[in-house]
Amino acid sequence: MSLKDIKFNIYKAMSNLKITSKNIVKSAKILEIDSPVTIKEINSNYKNLLKKRHPDLCNENINKCNEMTRKITDVYKIILFFFSSYKYFFIEKDL
């Protein structure tokens, strides 16, 4: 399976989810991001949280770390899907 196929499968799975404003806000809290935020900041928080909670590096219960890693990854996908669905305007007066 190619990377393109994997990305398409993720997109297809995410598009079937009911992404509500509550889910997005909850996801932002889990990723410890505040508004306004940039994609760069979201990526940075995601990577830092994974480093902290990764089962190979975590000093806590391994099952808890596995669960948190999965949750962090899931909410990160929700946030990215939200941003990928957002329409951007490239009109000079709006920039």
Beta strands, then each sheet from edge to edge (+ up, - down):
end
